[in-house]
Amino acid sequence: MADWIDESQEYQLKILQAQITQATRTQPSPSAFFCVDCDTPIAEPRRKIIPGVQRCIECQEIEEIKRKNYRPV
């Protein structure tokens, strides 16, 4: 008979396997050639390194600052 520790480990393993499956199944959208905010070209190395990139470096930095300082009501 399995004790509660064995059951807990089995449950955690199932959760982990489901998370791995979800993470590997999700495919990012194709990378944009031009920034969605300012229409400047996105560098080829950036598009290769970050799949699904939509913003240039400058606009991405601005977006991250906005998100950091945004507080929902």
N, C-alpha and C positions, 0 to 999 in steps of 0.2 A: 504494500500500500504506500502510495506517495505521500510525503508530508507537504506541508504548506510551502516550504522553501522550494521543493521540486516543482510544484504547481506554479509558483511565482516565476521561477526561471523559465519555465516553458511558455508562460504568458508573455514575458519580456522578449523571448526569442521570436514569437509570432509577431509581436508588434514591430520589432526590428526588421524582420523579413518583409513585412508589409511596407515599411518606410523605404527600404532599399528598392523594392519593386517600383514604388511610386516615383522615387527620385530618378531611377534609370529609364522609366517609361516616358517621362516628360521631356519633350524636345522644345528648345527655345525657338522663337520666331526667327526668321532670317535677319541677319544684320543689315541695317540701313547703310546706304552709301553716303547719304547726306543727313546731317543733324535735323531732328524733327523740330527743334526750337529756332535755330538760326540759319539753316540751309547751307552751312559750310560742309565741305567734304570731310568724311570721317576717314582717318588714316588707315591704310591697309593692315598694318600690324595690330592696331586696336581692334579692327573687325575680326582678325584671326584669333586673337587672344581671348576676347570676350564675345562668345556667341550670343546673338540677339541684341547687340548693342544698338541703341537708338539715338544717342547724343554724343556730341564731341566732348572732349575732356573739360573744356571750360563750362559748357552748359550742364554737364553732369555734376561738376563741383557746385554750381549754383543750386541745382536741384537738391543735392544732398544737404546743403546749408539750410534751404527752405524747409526740408523735412525735419531736420534736427531742431529747428526753432519753432515749428508748428505744434501747437497744443490744441487738440480737439476740445470742444466745449462739452 
